[in-house]
Amino acid sequence: MRIDKRHTLRDVVGEKMLLIQGRTDAEKTKVIAFNESSAMLWEAFLDKDFTVEEVKQKLLDTYEVDEATAANDAAQWVKTLQEHKIIL
């Protein structure tokens, strides 16, 4: 999978935010706030193909977390991006 480059992570008053413009008049613009680890993952995997396993490994390499926590967080990060059609 790969992050869709049509989306840009922005710094809004010191917070990392992703703005997802509605595609039709009926759809609202969505704002997703990224915490430090989500923003780090975004930067690490932007312009690269990646797997959930690679996301988990990046979390393990960067933070002092156990493997189960890293696996859960990686899966949740990917799921959230998929739900919002941010990754291809």
N, CA, C and O of each residue as an XYZ file, in Angstrom:
352
protein
N       0.841     -1.175      0.000
C       0.000      0.000      0.000
C       0.882      1.233      0.000
O       2.082      1.162      0.267
N       0.263      2.369     -0.305
C       1.016      3.618     -0.436
C       0.093      4.782     -0.081
O      -1.100      4.752     -0.382
N       0.653      5.803      0.557
C      -0.104      7.007      0.896
C      -0.438      7.749     -0.395
O       0.431      7.971     -1.239
N      -1.692      8.125     -0.536
C      -2.150      8.886     -1.695
C      -1.575     10.300     -1.596
O      -1.877     11.027     -0.650
N      -0.761     10.686     -2.554
C      -0.052     11.968     -2.511
C      -0.973     13.180     -2.680
O      -0.530     14.321     -2.543
N      -2.244     12.936     -2.975
C      -3.167     14.074     -3.067
C      -3.455     14.665     -1.689
O      -4.014     15.756     -1.581
N      -3.076     13.950     -0.649
C      -3.300     14.418      0.724
C      -1.992     14.942      1.285
O      -0.930     14.356      1.071
N      -2.080     16.050      2.007
C      -0.889     16.674      2.568
C      -1.076     16.886      4.061
O      -2.087     17.437      4.498
N      -0.112     16.452      4.824
C      -0.114     16.690      6.260
C       0.325     18.135      6.479
O       1.368     18.558      5.981
N      -0.468     18.875      7.218
C      -0.186     20.303      7.423
C       0.061     20.600      8.898
O      -0.460     19.919      9.782
N       0.853     21.613      9.141
C       1.072     22.086     10.505
C       0.090     23.223     10.739
O       0.188     24.275     10.106
N      -0.853     23.015     11.644
C      -1.872     24.021     11.961
C      -1.722     24.376     13.434
O      -2.078     23.593     14.315
N      -1.197     25.548     13.683
C      -0.965     26.054     15.038
C      -0.229     25.009     15.889
O      -0.619     24.718     17.019
N       0.842     24.458     15.314
C       1.681     23.518     16.040
C       1.151     22.092     16.082
O       1.788     21.221     16.675
N       0.014     21.833     15.475
C      -0.559     20.485     15.429
C      -0.502     19.970     14.006
O      -0.707     20.732     13.062
N      -0.227     18.696     13.842
C      -0.213     18.074     12.518
C      -1.638     17.647     12.175
O      -2.264     16.887     12.914
N      -2.140     18.140     11.053
C      -3.515     17.873     10.634
C      -3.539     17.456      9.171
O      -2.749     17.923      8.350
N      -4.465     16.568      8.880
C      -4.727     16.160      7.511
C      -6.125     16.633      7.171
O      -7.090     16.269      7.844
N      -6.237     17.445      6.127
C      -7.526     17.957      5.686
C      -7.970     17.141      4.479
O      -7.250     17.041      3.486
N      -9.161     16.560      4.574
C      -9.699     15.758      3.483
C     -10.913     16.480      2.941
O     -11.969     16.513      3.572
N     -10.750     17.055      1.767
C     -11.813     17.830      1.138
C     -12.915     16.901      0.664
O     -12.638     15.875      0.043
N     -14.174     17.252      0.954
C     -15.306     16.489      0.453
C     -15.304     16.487     -1.068
O     -14.967     17.492     -1.692
N     -15.676     15.372     -1.659
C     -15.636     15.256     -3.116
C     -16.929     15.714     -3.779
O     -16.950     15.986     -4.980
N     -18.003     15.800     -3.005
C     -19.281     16.270     -3.558
C     -19.824     17.343     -2.631
O     -19.294     17.558     -1.541
N     -20.876     18.013     -3.063
C     -21.483     19.044     -2.223
C     -22.004     18.477     -0.915
O     -22.017     19.168      0.104
N     -22.435     17.220     -0.940
C     -23.008     16.607      0.259
C     -21.949     16.152      1.255
O     -22.249     15.984      2.437
N     -20.716     15.949      0.799
C     -19.654     15.489      1.689
C     -18.995     16.672      2.385
O     -18.716     17.701      1.769
N     -18.763     16.510      3.630
C     -18.103     17.542      4.428
C     -16.585     17.341      4.375
O     -16.099     16.232      4.153
N     -15.866     18.412      4.579
C     -14.424     18.321      4.731
C     -14.131     17.685      6.080
O     -14.738     18.043      7.090
N     -13.197     16.738      6.092
C     -12.819     16.055      7.328
C     -11.442     16.540      7.753
O     -10.584     16.837      6.921
N     -11.250     16.613      9.053
C      -9.956     16.968      9.612
C      -9.525     15.820     10.513
O     -10.257     15.421     11.419
N      -8.340     15.296     10.258
C      -7.789     14.235     11.096
C      -6.555     14.798     11.781
O      -5.611     15.228     11.119
N      -6.567     14.794     13.100
C      -5.418     15.256     13.873
C      -4.444     14.092     14.048
O      -4.851     12.982     14.391
N      -3.184     14.343     13.816
C      -2.145     13.333     13.958
C      -1.360     13.607     15.234
O      -0.949     14.740     15.487
N      -1.156     12.574     16.028
C      -0.265     12.714     17.172
C       1.175     12.548     16.684
O       1.413     12.356     15.492
N       2.111     12.621     17.588
C       3.528     12.572     17.219
C       3.881     11.292     16.461
O       4.581     11.349     15.450
N       3.412     10.150     16.932
C       3.770      8.894     16.279
C       3.090      8.754     14.920
O       3.696      8.231     13.985
N       1.847      9.209     14.792
C       1.158      9.154     13.503
C       1.865     10.027     12.472
O       2.027      9.626     11.320
N       2.281     11.212     12.884
C       3.001     12.112     11.984
C       4.354     11.520     11.586
O       4.774     11.645     10.436
N       5.032     10.877     12.535
C       6.322     10.241     12.245
C       6.131      9.132     11.207
O       6.923      9.004     10.274
N       5.068      8.329     11.380
C       4.799      7.258     10.419
C       4.489      7.830      9.041
O       4.954      7.307      8.028
N       3.706      8.901      9.004
C       3.368      9.551      7.728
C       4.650      9.947      6.997
O       4.826      9.632      5.820
N       5.528     10.632      7.695
C       6.782     11.086      7.092
C       7.652      9.898      6.664
O       8.293      9.941      5.614
N       7.673      8.849      7.473
C       8.516      7.688      7.175
C       8.051      6.933      5.931
O       8.871      6.393      5.189
N       6.737      6.893      5.702
C       6.208      6.069      4.614
C       5.654      6.858      3.431
O       5.135      6.266      2.484
N       5.757      8.166      3.472
C       5.343      8.986      2.337
C       6.230      8.645      1.145
O       7.450      8.560      1.281
N       5.629      8.453     -0.010
C       6.340      8.124     -1.249
C       6.984      6.740     -1.247
O       7.916      6.491     -2.011
N       6.489      5.829     -0.384
C       7.023      4.463     -0.334
C       5.875      3.476     -0.246
O       4.836      3.763      0.349
N       6.072      2.313     -0.842
C       5.163      1.211     -0.599
C       5.501      0.648      0.775
O       6.669      0.597      1.158
N       4.479      0.224      1.517
C       4.722     -0.313      2.853
C       3.653     -1.328      3.230
O       2.588     -1.405      2.616
N       3.973     -2.098      4.254
C       3.049     -3.089      4.803
C       2.784     -2.753      6.269
O       3.494     -1.947      6.870
N       1.772     -3.371      6.825
C       1.488     -3.193      8.249
C       2.675     -3.669      9.072
O       3.004     -3.067     10.095
N       3.316     -4.739      8.636
C       4.492     -5.263      9.341
C       5.617     -4.226      9.382
O       6.290     -4.084     10.403
N       5.822     -3.507      8.289
C       6.856     -2.472      8.258
C       6.499     -1.303      9.174
O       7.377     -0.712      9.802
N       5.225     -0.974      9.247
C       4.781      0.083     10.164
C       5.043     -0.357     11.595
O       5.543      0.424     12.405
N       4.709     -1.602     11.911
C       4.966     -2.139     13.252
C       6.450     -2.065     13.582
O       6.822     -1.649     14.679
N       7.299     -2.465     12.643
C       8.738     -2.452     12.893
C       9.256     -1.034     13.113
O      10.133     -0.817     13.949
N       8.719     -0.071     12.369
C       9.131      1.328     12.556
C       8.782      1.798     13.964
O       9.566      2.499     14.604
N       7.601      1.408     14.440
C       7.212      1.766     15.814
C       8.146      1.123     16.829
O       8.556      1.769     17.794
N       8.483     -0.142     16.618
C       9.402     -0.836     17.531
C      10.780     -0.186     17.529
O      11.420     -0.070     18.575
N      11.235      0.237     16.352
C      12.560      0.848     16.234
C      12.612      2.251     16.835
O      13.676      2.709     17.253
N      11.467      2.933     16.880
C      11.435      4.337     17.292
C      11.043      4.522     18.755
O      11.551      5.418     19.429
N      10.143      3.679     19.242
C       9.600      3.848     20.589
C       9.865      2.610     21.437
O      10.059      1.513     20.914
N       9.870      2.799     22.722
C      10.024      1.677     23.649
C       8.648      1.092     23.944
O       8.033      1.385     24.969
N       8.185      0.259     23.021
C       6.891     -0.406     23.167
C       7.085     -1.893     22.927
O       8.038     -2.312     22.271
N       6.161     -2.690     23.472
C       6.243     -4.124     23.235
C       5.663     -4.447     21.856
O       4.982     -3.621     21.248
N       5.936     -5.634     21.384
C       5.541     -6.033     20.036
C       4.025     -6.028     19.843
O       3.540     -5.640     18.781
N       3.280     -6.451     20.850
C       1.816     -6.477     20.736
C       1.247     -5.069     20.596
O       0.340     -4.838     19.797
N       1.776     -4.141     21.363
C       1.317     -2.750     21.275
C       1.654     -2.164     19.912
O       0.820     -1.499     19.298
N       2.874     -2.407     19.435
C       3.286     -1.904     18.124
C       2.415     -2.501     17.019
O       2.025     -1.793     16.090
N       2.110     -3.782     17.109
C       1.269     -4.430     16.099
C      -0.134     -3.843     16.094
O      -0.700     -3.580     15.033
N      -0.690     -3.639     17.275
C      -2.029     -3.063     17.389
C      -2.052     -1.632     16.856
O      -2.949     -1.265     16.098
N      -1.073     -0.828     17.248
C      -1.019      0.572     16.803
C      -0.810      0.665     15.287
O      -1.415      1.512     14.631
N       0.035     -0.194     14.736
C       0.276     -0.200     13.294
C      -0.999     -0.557     12.540
O      -1.353      0.093     11.556
N      -1.681     -1.589     13.006
C      -2.925     -2.005     12.351
C      -3.977     -0.907     12.426
O      -4.698     -0.675     11.455
N      -4.071     -0.233     13.559
C      -5.057      0.834     13.722
C      -4.732      2.034     12.836
O      -5.631      2.637     12.251
N      -3.452      2.379     12.739
C      -3.040      3.503     11.888
C      -3.408      3.226     10.433
O      -3.979      4.080      9.755
N      -3.078      2.032      9.962
C      -3.391      1.656      8.583
C      -4.899      1.611      8.368
O      -5.390      2.094      7.347
N      -5.637      1.040      9.307
C      -7.098      0.947      9.189
C      -7.729      2.339      9.074
O      -8.615      2.556      8.247
N      -7.275      3.263      9.894
C      -7.809      4.628      9.859
C      -7.543      5.277      8.499
O      -8.428      5.911      7.925
N      -6.330      5.114      7.992
C      -6.017      5.686      6.686
C      -6.853      5.030      5.581
O      -7.302      5.711      4.659
N      -7.061      3.729      5.668
C      -7.884      3.039      4.677
C      -9.331      3.495      4.739
O      -9.964      3.693      3.702
N      -9.860      3.663      5.945
C     -11.247      4.097      6.103
C     -11.499      5.452      5.447
O     -12.589      5.712      4.939
N     -10.497      6.299      5.465
C     -10.630      7.643      4.889
C     -10.075      7.724      3.469
O      -9.944      8.806      2.896
N      -9.750      6.550      2.912
C      -9.235      6.465      1.525
C      -7.988      7.311      1.310
O      -7.830      7.973      0.285
N      -7.105      7.269      2.309
C      -5.870      8.030      2.257
C      -4.720      7.173      1.698
O      -3.733      7.701      1.185
N      -4.862      5.867      1.803
C      -3.835      4.991      1.230
C      -4.435      4.177      0.106
O      -5.614      3.822      0.126
N      -3.610      3.896     -0.857
C      -4.024      3.131     -2.048
C      -3.616      1.688     -1.899
O      -3.871      0.879     -2.790
